[in-house]
């Protein structure tokens, strides 16, 4: 009996001590990052080793003041799906996000702390290593893909009426201003053309919803480009097109997609992109080996998913660009590497967020404006890209073939997108979204 009591005591003390260590590490991260680095600017070897997540450098911009919504027009009334939540609830959500960030993303050495869990999963041959995120290790070429297991959804949840209304509303607004529009459906890390996979597991909710949206947009006369179909028709391996440890496409895939978008703009909208801009022979390919571990990798641990390689295509030709990002106080002019790539992402391997992937066009700030100072075949053309994270590499390389490229991230842009369009007067507006973005009517589809 005494032995049992002693064992319980030892176990309890051990767990309490472990939790205390984690709490100490998290508090240490917070103090070092927000006091020593942010306030005292102590950026050195010790702080670099101690802090997992660095500052994103963002500053506050009042977008609604710069691009206000029209108050009186009935057609601009805020849709029910976009109603602003209670301010107090919003603050609570922000606090929860900060706590989660420091206790999860910013936990020092977290990728190594989780290794025992991965070893145990392998020992018992457990394929479902993360039941919250529902990831499945398929065994197909050793890749990890998002699994549709336990995803139950009704026909009502597959209703795309509001999504169609939002997109066609934007199309109609652009038509009134004689601005062209293209909806680009980016691929998901799931191959709907893989009959063996579909028969065994069925298509995920995201893929089915994207299918319904693309079909509905075409029926309503919206110009649509489905990169999932393009990927399949060109015989490319859908799974190999993505990082093994993340749901984002590889830079090689994004570069290919940029060329496909440029060709579509040439064929259908009168643009004149030089096809050589999207020929890899005109770039030096620099590969950073074992450099990226994305969301999936962090979920299944290093035991099941080691680091991915990531590539950068560096132009062999002359470049002169200007990159403006108001939220970063950035107004930088220089070569491709000096303007389009955030060097921080390639200074050291990172497991926070997406590391080097977010280096392309500096991740997804609310507004990005790129000017190409060299002569292009599209010197008289401008493009506005409404985007999310998949568009970072696309912005990086599409900007090499056009005089002016604007990009807006709707989820972070609190002003009126219609007012922004009215001010910048682009020749073309493109929405580039991947399938998971369509999973509900969110601010990403608020194009007012």
Secondary structure, DSSP 4 states (H G I P E B T S, - for coil): -HHHHHHHHHHHHHHHHHHHHHHHHHHHHHHIIIIIITTT---SHHHHHH-SS---------HHHHSPPPSS-GGGSPPGGGPPPPHHHHHHHHHHHHHHIIIIIT-TTHHHHTHHHHHHHHHTT-S---TTTTEEE--GGG-EEE--TT----TTTT--HHHHHHHHHHHHHHHHTT-EEEEEEE--SS-TT-HHHHHHH---HHHHHHHHHHHHHHHTT--EEEHHHHHHHTT--TGGGB-TTSSSBPHHHHHHHHHHHHHHHHHHH-----GGGG-GGGEEEEEEEEEE--HHHHHHHHHHS-PEEEEEEEESS---EEEEEGGGTEEEEESHHHHTB-GGGGTS-B-STTGGGGGBTTS--SEEEEEE-S--TTTT-EEEEEE-GGGHHHHHHHGGGSSEEEEE-TTT--S-HHHHHHHH--SEEEEEEEGGGGGS--GGG---
